[in-house]
Amino acid sequence: MTAQILDGLKVAREIKSELSLKVAELKTRGITPGLGTLLVGSDPGSLSYVGGKHRDCAEVGIESIRIDLAEDASKADIQAAIKDLNQAKEVTGFIVQLPLPAGINANQMLELIDPKKDADGLHPVNLGKLVMNLGGEISSPLPCTPSGIIELLSRHGVKLAGAEVAVVGRGLTVGRPLGLMLSRKGVDATPTLLHSASKDLEGAIRRADIVVAAIGSPHFIKPDWVKPGAAVLDVGITRVDGKLLGDVDPEVNNIAGSISPNPGGVGPMTRAMLLKNVVLAAS
């Protein structure tokens, strides 16, 4: 068996094309979506990631507003920049790029973001709304990576309703919100949130129709852990000896029915859903 590729690059292009039409329609009404980014320091990965977000904005007609601060920026400097982005009328959504410098409490900074402008969908107010909303439309922004995972599966025809989903990893950006989103009415999957202390971790993964690996451990998911024909999404990424490795052993490709490449799978979807949050906020 050779797995079907869950092509995040292709689906992200489709979403950006759809967003371009929506942005053009908003502009006829005098509304221009705008993404703001706050970057502190010069971490190469962060610089690349932020640069990619601004290139994405240009593709779909979203304005982009960038604030870069030096590595030695104080807590007060960062707070002032967040306040500026909260107040800027041209910014309909923004992100604070992580990691922040040592000594700066990231959670405290993120909580200063206006929940309506929370482009990542990870503000406590928005996560609380997700917990309370069991189904139907959600007016608040949704976490980007979980949204991208569900969209990637849906657009490739992978059935979610009734599916057993093993979510490996309990982090704030993927595992915990994904479990909530999968169990909502209208999606109707049955997620199991797994982690390093889970009993019979391998068995739980082997029973799943869909496996989402977001643990940040290179090639953690082994071929004999995966049910033949299952859909496998490789979310985690780790740099080892200069190479980027995902959480899924490459041999899983011979067992799975469908699999997301890494890179080129979930990553592009995360960026596309960020743009979607910005456009929805402008709407």
Secondary structure, DSSP 8 states (H G I E B T S, - for coil): ---EE--HHHHHHHHHHHHHHHHHHHHHTT---EEEEEEES--HHHHHHHHHHHHHHHHHT-EEEEEEE-TT--HHHHHHHHHHHHH-TT-SEEEE-S---TT--HHHHHTTS-GGGBTTS-SHHHHHHHHH--BS---S---HHHHHHHHHHHHTT---TT-EEEEE---TTTHHHHHHHHTSBTT--EEEEE-TT-TTHHHHHHH-SEEEE-S--TT-B-GGGS-TT-EEEE--EEEETTEEEESB-GGGGGT-SEE--TTTSHHHHHHHHHHHHHHHHH-
